[in-house]
Amino acid sequence: MRHPSLTSRTARTAGAATVAAAALLATGLTTSPATATDGGSTAKALGLGDKEKLVVRSVVTDADGTVHTRYERTYDGLPVLGGDLIVHQAPGGKVEDVTKATDAAIKVPTTKPKVAAPAAEKTSLVAARDAGAAKPAADKAPRKIVWAAQGKPVLAYETVVSGLQEDGTPSKLHVVTDAASGRKLYEFQAVETGVGTGQYNGKVKVGSVKSGKDFVMKDAARGGHQTYDVQHRTSGQAYAFTDRDDVWGNGKQSSAQTAAVDAQYGAAMTWDYYKDVLGRKGIRNDGKAANSFVHFGSGYMNAFWDDDCFCMTYGDGKNNAKPLTALDVAGHEMTHGVTAATAKLNYSGESGGLNEATSDIFGTAVEFHANNPNDKGDYLIGEKIDLRGNGTPLRYMDKPSKDGRSPDAWNSGLGKLDVHYSSGVANHFFYLLAEGSGAKTINGVKYNSPTANGKAVKGIGRTAAEKIWYKALTAYMTSTTDYKGARVATLKAAKSLYGQNSTQYKTVAAAWTAVNVK
């Protein structure tokens, strides 16, 4: 939901974009992760076996110069699970202590398994089903490891099984099986979820991971998305949200965590929508998540996507009372990232209007897909954040002109409007394509959508409409696509998905004509 006056989003978030280790910096620590092997010198110095090597995973340096180097261990080239250790060095380099995950000597009789990998995978899938997983599937072939986390080290397989937990939470179940007998040795769930209460979404599950005695608001199941606190600044450090009992926020602005709950939840629901409905793994389709920053500035009445820092940033609204972390806003902002990664629609003129409309369309889609009773799906944009101060939405997709600025149909001057208003024509097209014209009530909201030519349009359903727009965005639109180009793009998408003689194709044509795009 970019604002016309935001001319330097990158400058405003330059500090926020470098906050991966902000929580450590806040306590006087820094991190400098590394992945290089130490060539065996440290392993020898620690008295480890000839076949053991250490690989640096991360380095943390205290303010006084004390260094804590975390290592992963390998044995004869195999990862040793449960073999990690941390070397603590004084400022002068002297080793003061070593913290080991196991004191057992790492050694196995052979690295040749008696049980084949497919058998280990089968055992892992059974374990996942027994744990209540729905549609479990191995992420990739089991990997051979040395299992050292329980007693005497043994040669084993590790299989990561994805799917859904009983309550619908994404699952990343790690199953360890003995490579000699095929027996299951261990399993653990990599996806941990806390519970939080947001201002808009109510009590929801929040992605979190255990870190020491605390939990960090980080969603390991969805690309590692993390929400940070800017603490009402516009630059500088931002800080990770942590909590001792994994219960976040109180539904009110009195807790800084409340807005973070809504932002974290919004990011999760956006990830789920794109993955579940459109098969897209993250904003850039690379399995990596963007981050969110909340409490930006003071009284800042906007939210924005910044492709340079690959992040969303949310203000707290007027008097810091209404954070812009509502569900459709979150989906809207992250969709700017999807557009940047695909069509790269220029953010001006008619293409800019299409850019904004794309975010409105998929922000709405996210809201419907989440099916949250505290924020039911609707075709109103920003209805929860009350930016106008009178309780009305920012935009109306069924009849855009209700906001007093956006046209219902295309005209030759459309490209001269601010993109937040020229988006109305595409929003109207999408509503007609999905729901059709005329009066109706959806989830308790009344709509009455007109057509420019006076002809009725019968909708094809929201899901089909979403897939057509997504296909057009990712396969047919370019940076300079205008409204006539969008008509061509969506017709090509409908033809590709459903055929030229389909109802969907014909309805795309009829809906564009109904908003005067011919």
N, C-alpha and C positions, 0 to 999 in steps of 0.2 A: 504494500500500500504506500508506494513512494509518494512523496509530496513534491510539488513543483518547486518549492523553495529550497529543497535539499540539493545543493549543488556540489557538495564534497563529502559524500558518504564515507569514502575511504579515509579522508583526513580525520573525520570524526571518530572512526573506529580503529585508527592505526594502533593505538595502545591495546584495544580489546582484541585485536587480531593476533596478538602475540602472547596470549594468556594461557597457553597449554600448561605452563608450570607456575601459573600465577599464585596458586595456593601455597606452593613451596616458597616462592619469592616473598610472600607476605610474612613468612616466618623466618626470613633471613637465609633461606636455602636456595640453591640453584640446581638445575639438572642439566646433564649433557649426555644424552643417550648415545650408545655406541653398539656396534654389532660385531666388531672384529675379534678374531680369536687372539689370545695372547701368545700363541706359539708354544704353549706348554710350560713356560717359565714359571708362572704363578702356580700352576698345578704341581710342578716339582717342588717349589718352595713350600707348599702346603703338605707335601708328603703324599700326594695322590699317586695312583698307579700309572704305569707306563702307557696304558691305553686310554687314559683319561685326559681330556682337554677341557679348558674353560673358555666360554664365549661371553664377552661383556654384554650385559643387557642394559644396564644403566649405571650412571655415576652421579652421586649426590654429594655436593661439597657444602659443608657447614660454613657459617660466617667466619669461624676461627681457622678454617683451612683443613679441618678433619674431612677425610674422604671416605665415602662408603660405596664400594664397587660391588654391584650385584652381578653374579655370574650364572649362566646356565652351564650344565655339564654334559659332555658327551663321553661315550665309552665305545671305542673301536668304531667311531663315526656315527653311532646311534644316540639319539636324544635320551637323556636320563631324566625321567619324570620323578620328581622328589629328590633330585640330586643338586638342586640349586644351592648357592651359598653366597654370603656377603662378607667381603673383606673390609675391615675397618682400619683405616690408616691415620696415624697422627699427622699433623701438618708437615713434619719433616719426612714422612714416607714410611715410618716404622709401623709394622702391623701390630695393632693393639689387641685385636680380637677377630675371630672368624665365627660367623653364625651360619650353621649348616642346617639344611632341611633334614638330613639324616647323618648319623654317625657311623652307619654301616659302611664297610669297605665295598666299593663298587666293583663287582666281578661276577661274571656268569660263565658257565662251562663252555657254551658255544653261542654263536650269534646266528646259527641256522635253525629256523623254526621247524617243529614237527607238524604243526597245524598250518594249513594254508590260509591266506588272508580272507578269501570268501567265507570260510567257516567262522572266522572271527567276526566278520560283518554280520552274519546271520545271528550269532549269539547276541550281538549288540542291538539288533533290531528287536529281538525278543525282549531284551531288557527294557528297551524304550517303551514297548507296548505294555509291559508289566507295570511300568511307571505311569501309565495312563496317557501316553503320547498318542495324538491323532495323526495319521498318515506319516509315520516316521520314515526317514530316508537318510542314508549315509551321505554326508557332504562330499566325501571322496573316499578312495580306497583306504583301508586301515593302514596305519604306518607302524613300522617295527620300532620298538623302543626297549629300553631297560626300565623296568618298574622298580623304583627304590623307595617308594613312599610308605611301604608297609613291611617292616622286617627285612628279611634277606632279599637282596635284589634278584629279579628274575627277568628272563627275556619275555617280552609280551607284545601285544598289539594295542594300539589306541585307535578307537573309531569314534568319530564325532557324528552323532545322529541328530538331525534337525526335524522339526515338526511343530506341533502345538502341545502344550501341557494341558491338563484336564480343564483348567479354567480359561483356556484360550490364549494363555501367555506363550509367546514363542519359546521354543525349546532348543537348547544346544547341549544335549546329553553326551558327556564323554564317558565311554565305556572301555575299560581295560580288561583284556582277556589274556590268559596264560598261553604263550606260544607253544608250550609243550603239551598241554592237556586240553586246551580250548575252553577251560573253565573261566567264568567271569571272576575277576579279582576285585574290581572296584568300579564305581560309577559316580559321576558328579555332574550336577546341573550348573552350567556356566552362566545361565540367565537368572539373575536375581532381581526381584521387583520389590520395592517398598510401597507404601500407601501414602497418598497425599490428598489434601483438600484444596482445590483451587477456587478462585472467586467466581469463575464462570462454569466450570465443568463439574464442580462438586467433588465428591470423594472418588478418586481414580487411582489406578496403579501407576507407579512412577518407576522408571528404570533406574536402578542404583547398583553399585558394587561396593563390596566391603574393602575398606582401606584401613588397616590397623584396627583401632577400636571404633572407628567411625564408618559411616556410609557416605559415599560420594554420589551425587546425582549424575549418573552416567549410564546410558542405555547400551549395554554390551550387545544386546540382541538386535540392535538396529544401527549398526555401523559405528557405534561408539559415540552417539550424540551426547553432548554435555551442555548444561546450562550454567552460565556464569552471572555473577552479580557485578554490575558496573558501579553500583552504589551512588547513583545520581550524578556521576561525572560524565563528561563527554569525551574523555581521552584518558590515557594512563592504564593502570592495571585493572583487571577484573578478577574476581575471586570465585573459586569453585564453591558450590553449595555442599556443605557437609552436615551430617546429623547423626547423633549417637544412637537413636532408636529406630531409624528408618521410617519415621512417621513425619510427613512434611506438611508445613503450612497449616492454616486454620480457617481458610475460606475468607479471610479478611486482610486488608492492607496493613494491619498491625504487625503481620509477620512478613518479612521480606521473602520467605519461601513460597508464599501463596502465589505470587505471579510466576515464580519459577516452576511451580507445579503445572500451571496452565501452559506455559511455554514448552516444558518437557513433554507433557501429554499431547500438545498440538503437534510437536515434531514426530512423536510416535505414531499418531493417527495418520499423519501425512505420509510417513514411510509405509505404513500398512496399506493405505489406499493405493499408492503407486505400485507396490509390490503385489498386492492381492488382486487388484482389478486390472492393472495395466502391465504387470510383469516387469516393472522397472525397479531395479535394486539401488535405491538412493537417487539423489538429485542428479548426479552425473552418471548414474547407472554403473557405478564402479564399486558398489558395496560400502562406500564410505559416507558417513553422515556429516552434515554441516553442524555448527554449534549455534547456540542461542545466547543472547545477552539481554538481561532484563534490568529495569531501573535505570535506563539511559536518560541522563539529564534530569532536570527538575521541571515538572509540569509539561514535559515533552509530549505533544499530542499526535504522535505518529509511530509507525513501525516501518522498518525497511530491510531489504535484502541487499547485501554487499557481496558481489561476486569475487572481489579481490581477496577478502578475508574468508569467503565461503561461509557466510554466517547471516543470521537474522538478528536484528536488534529491536527492542521494544521500549517505548516510552511508557510513562505511568499515567498519561492523560492530564486533564485539567486538575490542578490542585493535588496531583499525584494520587488521585482517588479511583481512576478507572484505567488500569493498565491495558495496553492494546494487545493483550495476549489471548484474545478470544480465539476459538477454534478455527473459524473461517479466515481470520486474519493470519494465523500461523500457516494454514494451507496456502493462502494467497502469497505470502512472502516467499516461502520455499519454492513455489511454482515459478517465481521470477528466476530462480536458479535453474530450473528445468528448461525454461525458455532460453536462458543464456547458454545452456549446454546443447541446445538443439537448433531451433530456427534463428536465434539471436535477433529477434525482431527489434528494429531500431526503435528507440524510446522517444519517438516524436511523430507527428502527423498521424495518418491512418494506421501505420504499422505500430505506432506507440499505443494507439487505442486498442489494437488487437493484442498487444502485449499485456496491457492491463486487463482486458477481458479474459485472456487466458488464465490469469491469476484468479480472477473472480470465479470463473467456471470451475476450476479445480479446487479452489478454496471451498466452494459450495459442495463439490463432490466429496471432499474430505469430511465435511460436516454431516452429510447424509450417511456416508459409509461408517462413521464412528458410532452413529445411532445412540448418542448420549441423551438420556431423558432430560438433563439439565440444559441442553443446547440442541434441540431437535433440528434436523435438517430443514432448511428453507431456502428460498430464492431472494433473501434479503442479505445485503453485504454490510457487515459491521454493525448488526443490530444490537449487539451486547455492549459495545464500548461507548455508545452515546457521545460521539465526538461533537455533535451539534448542540448538545445540552438540552434537547427537548424530547429525548426518547425515541427519535426517528432513526432509521437506518441511514447509512451513507448512500447506498444505491439500491435500486429495485430492478430485478432482472425481468420481471413480467411486463413492466411499464416504466422504462427508465426515466421518462419525463416527470415522474412524480417527485424527483429530487429537485426540480426547478431548473436544472442545467443540462441534463443529458437528453439528446433527441431519441425518439422511438424508431426513427427510420433514417436511412442515409440521405444526405444532401451534399451538394458540391462544396459546401464550406466546412464539412465535417473535419477535415484534416487540420483546420486552423484552431480547433477547440483544444483545451487541455485534455491530455490523454485519459484522465479520469472520467471525462464526460463523453469523449468520442468512443469510449469503450461500450457505451450504452447500446449501440446498434448490434454489436456482436453478442452482448449479454442477452438482448431481446431475441436475437436469432436462436441462441442456444435454448432459451426457455421455450420458445415455440417448437423447436425441434424435439425437445424432451417431453413437454407437457401439453403442447397444443394451445390454441387460442381460446378466448372466452373465459367465463367465470368458473372458478373451482376453488375448493378448499383442500390444502395439503398440510398435514400435521398441525391443524388448527389455524393456519394462516390463510386468509382469503386473497385470491388473485383474480385479476380480470385483464387478460392480455389482448390488446387490439392488433389489427393488421393494417398495413398501409393501403392495401388494395381491397380491403373489405371482405376478403375470402377467408373462410375458416381453414385452420391448419390442425390436423390431428397428429399428436405427438407420437414418437416411436419409443419413448421410454428413456429415462435418464442414462442408463448404462450404455445403451447403443449410442446415444448422443455423445457421451464422454469418450467412447472409443473412437468415434469418428473425428472428434476435435483433436484428440491425442495423435491419431495417425496423421492427420493433416499437419499438425505442428512438427512432428518428428520426421516426416517423410516428404512433405510437399511445400511447406512454407519456407520462405527465405527471409533475410533481414529486411528486405524492402517490400514484403507482401502488403498490399493494400486490401480494401474490402472486396473489390472485384477479384483480386487474386485469392482471397480467402474463400470466396464462393467456389472458385476453380479447385482449390486445394481440398476443400471438404467434399466436393463431388468426387474427386479422384479417390479420396479416402473411403467414401461410402461404396464406391464401385469396387475398390480393392477388398473391402471387408464383406460386403453383402451382394455385390453384383449390380450391374447397370439397370436391370429390370426390377430391382427390389423396391419394396416400400420405403426402405431407409433412404435409398438414393433419391427417389422421387420426393420424399419429404424434405430432404436437404434443399433441393431446388425450390420447393414451395415455401419453405421458411425464409430463405434468402429473398425471394420475391416479396414476401410479406413485410420485409423491412426495407424494401426498395433497392436491393442490391441485385442487379440483373446482368 
